[in-house]
């Protein structure tokens, strides 16, 4: 899957507090791995997530080798919109 880096960061910034931990727990990875997925680069503390950034507009194009983290993030964002 391809997504712009800025769009990926915008999704991360929409996540409610505690979402990184929730995603990490649900898929069985370290919290830093989830942060790295959304553009952080502390690979000594978390795993590489198979993302490849190609230079281009909007921060570049990110090629995601796995989409489960992104799908969970989008689900949490939608869920948070329905909770008042």
N, C-alpha and C positions, 0 to 999 in steps of 0.2 A: 504494500500500500504506500502511496505517496501523499504527503501533506506538507504544507509550508511550515518552516520552523516557527514563524510568528503565530500561525494558527494553533500549533501544538502547545506553545507557551500560553496562549489565550485560554485554551481548554484547562490547562493546569491551574491558571489563576482563578478560574470559575469554581474550582473544587472547594467544597466547604471544609472547614477545619476537621482534621482527623481522617480525611479521605485517603491520604497516602498510606497511612497505617492500615486502613480497611482494605485497600486494594492489595497491599503486600500480604496481608493475612489470608485473603481469599485465594490468591494464586500461589502462595507459599514461597515468596521471595523476600529478600531484605528490603526494608523501607528505602534505603539509599538506591537500590536498583530501580525502584519506581521513580525516584527523583531524577536519576540518570536518564531514564526513558524520556522524561519531559525536558531534558536539556542540561541538567547538572553534569558535572564531570569529575566526581569524586569516586573514580573507579577502584581505588584502593579500599574503599569502604563498601562498595556495592558492585554487582556484576555489570558487565557490558550487556546491553539489551539488543544488540544487533542492528542498531540504527546507523544509517550512513547519511551524512549531510553533504549535499552537492551545492556548491555556490549558486546563487541566483536571487531573484527578487523575493521580497517578503522574508528575508532572513535566510533564504536558501530552501531547497527541497529536501525533506527528510524521507528516506526510504525506510519504512518500518518492516522488519522481518517478522514481527509478531504484533498482533492487533488486540490481544486479550486485555492488556492494560488500558489501551485507548477505549475499547468498548465498555469496560467497567467504569472508567472515568465519565464517559458520556452518560451512562446509566445513572450514576450518582448525581450528576448535574440535573438530569431530568427529574429524578426523584426529589431533589432539593427544591425544585420549582413548584412541586405539588404540595409540599409541606408549608403550612403558613405559621 
